[in-house]
């Protein structure tokens, strides 16, 4: 990352000079004051300029876009990449003519890309952790609704038969959807068992 040192009559002026040189806004840099300067006696004797060190912050949004573009190029997939950040959640949405290859079987490819993207954005742990959500063709919302319907069907089956049902292995996000869908159910409770990536949700009758 680019680092420069600038001076000015005041710290504010030194920062203004740095921003002009770097051609960025204030929120894009980190500032370290090396010397606050001295106006001197009658602004003449002992005058010393303020000195600061300014470092460009890492543009993780740009890093994410370049990473995804390289992956898509290697997969020979043309897609538009839209990225926005809300409350430390980075939402990435891909649009194109053939997004099925990016989703994969039950979203496995999409989940893998999301995981890698999170590693790219959060590398070096130099900033507050950013949660990453990668989506295309509104797959996440559709999958969540499918899981909620599954949860309700399984809960009804357990209630009628009195037998435990173990669902197929799911990633942490999908397990949370199941747990959340049944957390207020009067008849059943849920818990997870097993080790990743084979960890699964278990649905059981509540004890009397």
N, C-alpha and C positions, 0 to 999 in steps of 0.2 A: 504494500500500500504506500502511496506517495506521502512523504513527510517533508514539510518545508519549515523554515524559520523566518519570521518577518519582524520588523520593528515599526514603531510609530511613536508619536508624542504621547499616546495613551494606549492601554491594552485594546480599547475599542477600535482605535485607528489602526493598530497593528493587525487586528482581526479583519478589518475591512480590506486592508491591503492583501491579506492572504486569500480571502474569498475572491477578490478580483483576479488574483494570479491563478487560482485553481478553477475559476469559473463555476463555482457551486454555491448553494445556499448554506446558511449557518447550520442547519440540521444535518448536513452531510459530512460534518467534520467533528473531530475531537480536538480540544484546545488545552494546551499545557502552558501556563504562564511561567516563563523563565525569569523574567525581571519586570516588575511593575513600573520601573522607571522612576525618575525624579525630576520634578519641574525646576529644581534648583532655586537658588536665592535670587529673588526678583526675576525669575525666569531666565537667568543668565549664568550665574555662577553654579557649577556643579550639575548642570543639566545632563540627564541621562535618559535615553529613549527606552520605552517599554519594549520588551522582547518576548515573543511567544513561539511555541512549536505547534504546528497544526498538522494533523494527520487525517487523511481521507478515510471515512468509515467504509467498511466493506459493503458493496452493493449486492446483498444476497439475493435480491429479486432478479438482478441481471445475471448473477451466477446460476440461479435456478433456470432461467429462460435458456441460457446457452447450453446448460447440461441437457435439458429436455430436447432442445433442437438437435443436438448431436445424437442422442438416442433415437429420435424419430428418423433422422437421416439414415442411420444404420439399419433401421427396420424398414426403410423405404416407405414411410408413412407421412403423408402431407397433412398437417394439422395447424390450426391457428391456436396460439397459446395466449391465454388471458390469465393474468395474475393480479390478485388484490389481497391486501392485508387488513384484517379486522380483529382488534383485541388480541394480538399475538397469534392469530390463526391465519396462515397463508393459504388462501384458496386458489387452486390452479384448475382451470377448466380448458379442456381441449375440444375443438370442433373440427370436423372433417368429414370426408365422404365414407371412410371405412374405419370406424373406430372399434369394431368388434375385436380386431387383433390386439388392441391395447387393453381391452377388458379381460380377455382370456376366460378360462373356465371358472365360473363363479367369482370372477373378479380377481383371480390370482395374479395375473399380469399387472393389472392396475395397482393392486396392493404392493407388489414388488417395486414398481416404479415409484410409488408414493414413499416407500421406505427409503429407497436410494436418494430420492429428492430431499427427504428430511435430513439425511446424513450430509448432503451437500450444503444445505442451508444452515445447519447447526454445527458445522465443523469448527473445531478449535475451541468451542464453548466460550467464545469471546463476547457473547451477548446473551440476553435473556432467551430462554428456549422458545422456539417457534413451532407450534403444531402445524402440520402440513396436511391438507386435504386435496387429493387429486381426483378429478371426476371428469367424465365424458358421457354424453347422451343421458344425463341425469341418472346414471347408473346407481349412485349411492342411495338416492331417495327411493328408487324402485326396489333395490335390494333390501333396504330397511323395512319397507312395507311387506315384502315377501316374508322376511324373518318374523315380523309381528304376527302375520297370519299363521305361520308355522307354530309359533309359541302358543297361540290360542288353541290350535288343533291338538297339539301335544298335551296341553293342560287338560283339555276335555277328555282325551284318551286315558290319561293317568287317573283322572277323577272317576271315570266309569269302571276301569279295570283294577284300580288300586296297585298297579305295577309301575315300577320305576322305568323311565324312558331316558336312554342316553342318546343325545344328538350326535351327529357327525362332528369331527374336529372343526373348529372355527377360529378365526383370528380374534384378538382381544376386542376389537370394535364390534364385531358381530355377536360375540358372547354378551357384551354389555347390552346390546339391543334386546336379546332374549331375556336377560335378567330384569331389565327395566320394564319390559312388556308384562312380566308376571309378578312383579314385586308386590303388587296389591291384591293378587289373586287370593280368594278366601280358602281355596282347597289345596293348592300346591305351593311348594317353594322350590328354589333352584340353587344350585351350586356348581362350581367347576371342578374338574378333576383331570389328572394327567399332566404331562410335560409338553411344552411347546416343541414342535408345531402341531402336536396331536391332542392338545388340551380341548376338552369338550364340556358342554353344559349338560347337567343331569337334572331331570325334573322328577320330583317325588311328592307323595302325599304329605301334607302337614300332619304332624302327630296330634292326636286328640288331646 
